[in-house]
Amino acid sequence: MSSVALLDVAKRRLIGRPRATHELEDTLLPKTLALPIFSSDPISSVAYATEAALAVLVAVSLGARHDVLPISGAIAALLLIVAVSYSQGIKAYEGTSGGSYVFAKENLGVLPSLLAGAALLTDYVLTVAVSVAAGVFALTSAAPSLASHQVLLALGCILVLTLGNLRGVRESGLLFAFPTYAFLAVMYAMLAVGIGKCTVGTCPTATVPHALPAGAGALGLFVVLKAFASGSAALTGVESISNGVTAFRHPQSRNAARTLLLMAGSAVMLFIGVSYLAVEMDARPSGTASVLSQIARATFPAGSSGSPMYYLIQAFTLAILVLAANTSYQGFPRLAALLARDGFLPRQFVNLGDRLAYSNGIIVLTAAAAGLVLAFRANVNSLIHLYVIGVFTAFTLAQAGMVRYWLRTRRPGWRWSAVLNGVGAATTLVVTVIVIATKFLAGAWMVIIAIPVMIVVFYGVRRHYRAVARRLRAKAHAVLARREIENTVLLYVERLDAATREALWYARTVSDGSFRAVHVPFPGSDPGIGPRFFRWTDGEPRLEILSAEEEEPLDVMLEYVWGFPKGDSSFVTVVVPELFRKPSLLAALRRSTFRLKLGLLREPDIAITDVPRLAADGDDFAEPGKTTCIVPIAGVHAASLRAVLYAKALGFRDTKAVSFAFDDSHARRLEDDWLRFPTGVPLEVESAPYRDVGKPLLSYLRGITADPDAVAVVVMPELVARGTDRLLHNQRALYLKRLLLFEPRVILTSVPFQLT
């Protein structure tokens, strides 16, 4: 079994079988699965939000810890306001994912929407890093022997989350639902028992080992605001459902809004309950035991019949902290896809993977979060300073956008809704300012710099795509208006073998016998190749031996090719034969012909034809009786039309364009666009329900080459970008060429279209 086949088997076992596009409906989530998938982050925040507010208060005065309850009440009210605001937005923009980005774009404009998008993307990455690091810290606190492996453990957790989400949204829900519901169950049990004890006058006192030192100052307004801002970590993740509306079963908006309110209600109940018990049981921040752990141990003392509940609470707290990162795995890929559809991120983010998940977004999120874990050594205290800024910036813009929406539409109840969203926007703005002011020097400055940089990148990406679209659109008609294509054919002869004999046949066929053959000497080349080639061809053409003078073959060939006229209607086709001992991509990359093809690809008006052949196919070459020329196209534009006209000029009787549609609407668009640009070449639209063009193309070509007397010529339109612009294009032509390189009786021609 080849290495490619082994990788495919491993992928299928890890990720699962591919899902067809029409199966998307089957992956949509019921509310029971959507809740654990989208709510793990805000629900898990009860494990640290109360403690974060207490830490600020106790640092000023031990007596101030009682104020955590009214502060928690205010935070809970803000959480409900934000949740209601998002639920209203979900209903207003029915069937649309995007949350803060969409609310800001539709009501405030492009720049505020990009600010919201950049802030959320940043926060999603930080959520993964912080949540996983916090979960691993809880584990190493219980098992100190693992402390030296924190980074590896964190990376392992990220890998598990990645694989779970690459398997698909529904599958990740089934995988992660139990820990979330179990956490809710044990937390409600703890609150019921703890509050019950306090109600009947038997409230236990928490044991606080290694308590953090308390201050002896006065409680001022700034301290209260700072405690409010720290405790507002309870709101992180609230927006995730609004970014994933399209993942819900129909009616999507109604189901998403209901799930959001259920999530908010659960988070508020848990948060207020934990804050109440923290005050009643005198729990306080400690260097070795979390406030939640202190409350759980006081509620279920060691040696009591309820003691096992303490360990269940600790275990499921660890699980929920790690799984809180799963909220980001739902939000980040969807938001990135939305930005990509609007042209602000590379279009690869829009592509659905084998399991109908936004795989590219998942992989990028994984890489970014893993980078943060490595950079900060999975240290929670270092990472936490970067946290929260992004999400509260997005909250502020989303609610400000909804205020504008109500003022603009004046739908029933608009005054009350506008006031509600206005209060929420003002409050989240205050939290944002406080977090920036208090955490700027501790690391928040990195986020404050990163967000504007991302916005600049967004605008740069859109500018590139608009320029490319204008060029492809404007030149499409110009391509068809050209006179007949002229084609100068050059055969590059490295050595005389079966591949060269096949390439010789091809060069003669497409040039009507009028072509040139050239050889660039290299160390170890045959000094008598000229006379031998003469005998091969009966003297026509003669082999031109180019002077290398210690130069690379690419430089020599470029200088030679530059001497031929080229232009919009004139091509130079360089035919490159390659004989491979075995089908090895690594071996192909090491060959000098690879560097030659790559260099020629960057030159305008040069077509590069690769004639590959495996040594196992034997030394004999029989000229084929039938040749079919196909042009795979993904869209109808200047680059694809140029390749079609080039293919037509080759003179093969059976020449056609072939496209692979992911669904019926895609097929109809392709057919309608093709009719607008008459080329005289028929278009065949094949189905590609699994969104992978490679396998359907292979199947199509094997249908041609099943005839042992037939050869397939594939003319590939190829957009050639330079520098970092290459990251903005999916390199589909490169993927297809790699796939077809060792396919028997398939000749590959690249017709590059230079974007710069």
Buried (B, 14 or more C-beta within 10 A) or exposed (E): EEEEEEEEEEEEEEBBEBBBBEBEEEBBBEEEBBBBBBBBBBBBBBBBBBBBBBBBBBBBBBEBBEBBBEBBBBBBBBBBBBBBBBBBBBEBBEEBBBBBBBBBBBBBEBEBBBBBBBBBBBBBBBBBBBBBBBBBBBBBBEEEEBEEBBBEBBBEBBEBBBBBBBBBBBBBBBBBBEBBBBBBEBBBBBBEBBBEBBEEEEBBEBBBEEBEEBBEEEBEEEBBBBBBBBBBBBBBBBBBBBBBBBBBBEEBBBBBBBBBBBBBEBBBBBBBBBBBBBBBBBBBBBEEBBBBBBBBBBBBEEEEEBEEBBEBBBBBBBBBBBBBBBBBBBBBBBBBBBBBEBBBBBBBBBBBBBBBBBBBBBBBBBEBBBEBBEEBEBBBEBBBBBBBBBBBBBBBBBBBBBBBBBBEEEEEEBEEBBEBBBBBBEBBBBBBBBBBBBBBEEBBBEBBEBBEEBBEBBEBBBEBBEEBEEBBEEBBEEBBEEEEBEBBBBBBBBBBBBBBBBBBBBBBBBBEEEBBBBBBBEEEBBEEBBEEBBEBBEEEBEBBBBEBEEBBBBBBBBEBBEEBEBEBBBBBBBBBBBBBEEBEEEEBEEBEBBBBBEBBBEBEBBBBBBBBBBEEBEEEBEEBEEBBBBBBBBEBBBBBBBBBBBBBBBBBEBBBBBBBBBBEEBBEEBBEBBEEBEBEBEBEBBBBBBBBBBEBBBEBBBEBBEEEEBBBBBBBBBBBBEEEBEEBBBBBBBEBBBBBBBBBBBBBBBBBBBBE
